[in-house]
Amino acid sequence: MEHHSDGGDIGLSNTPPPPALVINTINSKLKPYPNLSPRAQLGFPHFAPGPPSARALSSAPPTRSSSPFTLETKALRAVSLDSRSNSTHSQNQPLKRSFRLPKTELDEVTLKRFRRWVLAIAIVEFDLDMGPDLDNIYPDLPLSPTLRSNIAFSSLPEGDMPTAGAHMFSWRIPIPTTAPVLESPVLHQEPEEQLEELGVPPQRRESYFVPEGDGFYYGFVYFVQEKNDSLRRGYSQRSLVLISHLPHLVGLFSNILSILGPMHFKHAGEGSMIETACHNIASWPDPTGGTTIELPFLGSVHTYDFPVEGQPQWGTLSKPNQPQPIPVSLPTTPLSTLFHAGILTFSKILLLWELVLLGEPILIFSKDPRTGSELVNHLTNFIRPIIFGADFRPYYHIHDHDFRQISRPSPHRPPPGLIVSGTNPLLLTTLKHWPNILRISNGGGLMKLDTGPVGLTSERKRHVKKDASVAKAVEKAFASGDYITCDAFILRHLTTLTEQFLAPLNRYFGTLPSISTSLSNPQPTQSFSPTSFLASLKSHGTSLQFRTSTSSLSTSSSTTMERFYLRFLSTRNFGLWLQRRSEVAEGEVRKRYLDRLEGTEMGAWMSGKEDGEVDELVGRLEREAVLEERAERRASSLLSVQRLSTSVRDGPPPSSSSPDRMRSVKLRKQVERLKELRDERSERSSTSGAESD
């Protein structure tokens, strides 16, 4: 295993500043509204001391901000970090009794609008007798005991936390196949038998309505650790957890949790903060890619940029003083802050890009859960516009159900493409056989961990050439403290590399769609052939530049380029890319085919056609009409949900119609026209036969 230390890259040129200084530097550069009061800069409304009501929050003048860094970092410091404790618990009294959730249940319409974005908000506390305990969740959410336990352990970090105070991080948990997976809000169907097995009364089953996701729960944690001499452990631990089914929204949910967390723990005895937050989220429009929208939350309004699926995001270059929309898919801490202490360099980032692209497993160990979880989310964005297709766990604990499988010793290989991060040193000692391990220090200076050297150790060598001009721009931005611009240079360059890598695949894929001209029996799209693709690659090449001095992928019968692409074809990243690419291509082919069906003059087409071919086209037209009718009903249901949420917020929307809304009607007309022509021809044939007799 090789420990990478690229001389001349960004690293330890001198004594690095501690992370606190890095974050304070970010705040000083990105603070968009210096004239606002400290309370307004935190996103708090202007109300008198004491627990605010939902009406007070809704009537307070909202503050506007577009920088997640100023808001979040100052919000973390808003929680008292001193040694005094406000807890009134005795040594054996569970902590959970002092933190209440709202008593009022959300009505059906509000609940369904809320769960377009978030499933529930939970409180997890460390119980001295039970350990991590998920006892409170609002609104009610059906969770099996196994899933409830996994969420609880995932929300209280393992290991020794470096400081008292507040810490934010995220996790991703697979939903067991035995857990209830309810239908989307469009269909209004609940599997009664699953809820009955959980013991949910019939009158409350509507509140367990959960939209479909990608098979995972996404959790965003605001963890608070405080000294408490009245407890045996000497301190209390509790977490506020936002649970969603929507992937790739770490920037959005981390930002709103940085507002909700301090306010909740300050007024936790009332529970009003959570109820107000739920109503705010329910007022938002539907999650829609390719939009930039303002979302109100607890007295503040922030602008968020939602990309089209797979679209890369990065901050605006060289505009640190202008408020910019918050990229919802990016963590709130810039990746380039890890250049301090030599944890990352530009060359190491290029190597990590290759590891993620080629489906290599990566283990990340950090002393705090936030740094590791944010780095995992950064890595999954490295290869956009390719959507990361493997499993990833921003925070992983040793009590996870899958820990035994991933910790099997050599010669067993880790699951392909899996990226995990944890804070328990046992994770490192158990998974020391993993081929790629990134150890992150915590605190000022370069900290040597007992489990190995800080930084990236990998069995792989970098194969892609380093662009000197980009490396220089990155180094210059980092040296000036402009971390957002530094990240923008990095992410934009990684996107360029990914697009250069995809160019040969897109070129070959363009030769696959069907060019059949038959209306009655169109030929399907050709399937992807690795052999044919490699022949095309060898013939046309790629614009992606490889290092000539690296030969670990080369063999006597193939080049580095060919082996690099061949390895990618065996990854889940390629499988997901091929699936999405095929769906798009087949959709385009089908659209062109339906356009031809609509526009064909059936009388001219029938000329010279056999009766069997005419009957075949009649059947195909009827099947296509049924498919279009189903699609139009689904689209109509979605539009109804959108209009419902919009009318509650802004009043009735203007009427709109889709250009394809009447396609099924046109196809039905073509069916009737073709049947009419067929019957006329059959009648003429019968008449002609009778006259000849």
Steps between C-alpha positions, in 0.01 A plus 500: 500500500640834397473820702463788257697816571527713190784745534429848377123471551294699743580371846713576802710791378479641853314444824133469401232700676253304710162420341329757724712770340416363155127520572531849648685607187215364289251695712691825461514461123145378439296699750241654266312740728733653764241759604249244627481420866671179618158345552393587146828366359413167658168503318304560820187716490478803730287385790517551873679245722303188562367221279350655185173391350437397143306824449792708627735331258269527202445873563865588564680675215723236335870553455661407172834333458664285235813390683478174694840552662430814704161374612605149591830571674353779715198284577726222628662748736156615621470195724663554838831320526577575864521241772173595667200279441135601497391140541276427797533123470614282778780255438263223388225705334479461119587816313219458254234623742615862478468524120147503371367473148183677380176360634295613201500262203531639149184489294492269198570765236785661696653159574507398135648831392760477779603150394580609148821624662541352848359184657542584868703683763629286785676539834767248599652501847756291681321311773730379779326163512392449136772678302392702192124533516270622224190566706344806342414550134268751335288442297455129567708283267479119475840362604590142579701442820812427292467819299421705811813366668715572194376860486569545872859370479564700182390823669734484803866490389734230626841572649614796705358822365774764492299783656180574682235688309314441176605286206319446169532200270291272279436130451344269240325179605353228276135423560463127575284308255271409789435867585182664374556674168184696430388639169553850364256781588361489148351153530341538847548131580620355831595131551265434788651164584843651570360763734281239668809289576657804667195538722391835355129567575281541186406858593869603507628322188456805281770677706749229400485606139861491368611583143728269308873569485813320381499235772692709757424740781714814513561645845634843592613524860545793738689336786554675834743386769507684831673449833270379774659400829171355623526214249728199539655563158573861593322643196171476311456419131195560286426552130233664291464300178331598174407187299432521126458265205656746251863445397761762406358787711772522765546876444131575549433284804827586675416868465148480640615272781760760602205735556265253667758332727596796722142625517365159596749437780448851634121454515486119519248487779223627275547310173365798304815537289451157338132559429572839344783347293262233368246761391774706333622197303144410404462845341792442261437420133572152365865389473586578138836466329634782286347776714622775733244572770467691827391290798377661823600331825457619859504868419772499234496454124781332309551450128585146389621368166356160405690329216358267240575140602873438472585861414820615675493796737765736634516847651526817293857591407651821640178646643545455876316822592187434296229276648468186289243218499594208721583186295276235653726205408821634657602476867519833678875481579733550201703197400818707472512565876647148521810628321603617846718247683572325170193277518423569133693641206395564142677181388323299768166641390571378146581155640177504703311592181642188335421280802138618510459470122642145486295375795781459753392465866611789722514515879511841672589539866451828683505608861173688447197380302445820305832509314470138392134513398550818296801347324292194404236728349771695316639176353162388367486830307849459351392312186197701397337502247535125568270419791680308773351151487656314794412504868630774728466563872594853615503377859549132582500328839613155605149401613369524145337183370742490203817544707577128510480476122730794423750410773582152370880469498720448197482325252138622497473824307288792626175563314585671168468878505393521864601826673467511879605740773512446874645628827555173687870392492378140493378572148858566390653202677232268364509635142876554475508260202296744286702617198419871539494673840480872567587604856400853605649683797293724722642815657800715426816342368569164346369237739649152482235238569587163648323334208726642230621820335269790432402535134421261214658157474413301190607194306428694181706756316362799317467452122349831387734789425495801728416828327769745614291810428205371708734396782648851504155664509395272786814577697458875448136497614588290804790726597267803492247326726231496230385143563180524297691606188759233574225237514347637181829454313530145631142390431489664159823321404365165624186555293719567195689176563173306531362649178824419317478147636137464387559633147600160348205330672256763370651475153455122494153520657388733221537210256263273695145647470269322260450660157211269410238654272234235559180628664349162579816327626777749600834344595626548858808702585825306471661389826836624629793274406829541695694342214353736243556798729867415557545469123345846459721636783814359339401653168399849622689536831413739783586857592567394860876524554678211674844501662754310293708403802221301668468145377300326773198470269697405189557147377674349203169479316336831599582862576437701816210674325330173405542344844377821667176494301462123534517530878233770494267270302494261798388763754158592631569854382499372143194283563300799622635723221408239237152460646432875497661544159294213356180641647569837340588343164198272504280792599627702205448207262150440634410869473607507135304181440184643661541818295505285187194307617312825553606662176467208260215512250356155557338473157834548324676266743249218442566496128665169417497373862380153590203461736726342764729805505199732527362299794842513665510880477144524639609299803816708546307827477255380764783396734681830454177691566450310828860576608454868420170514691670356808786747470255789465309389810822490701598843371154633585526365855841661545362829369214479748743462790704794369191716463387404851826613659514814284139603562543467876808722484431749219143453387377321185771466233440588135378216283763314303510205269773268378570479124464120521178500704287412196732236353279212616198665335689532170608138518140392565391694193767325294376162631144580399612632160708189430217269608261691275735469202559132573127430515441691177768303322364174638151597384624588151684172484190309601286687245754440226510129581123474496478669158761268352299202621 
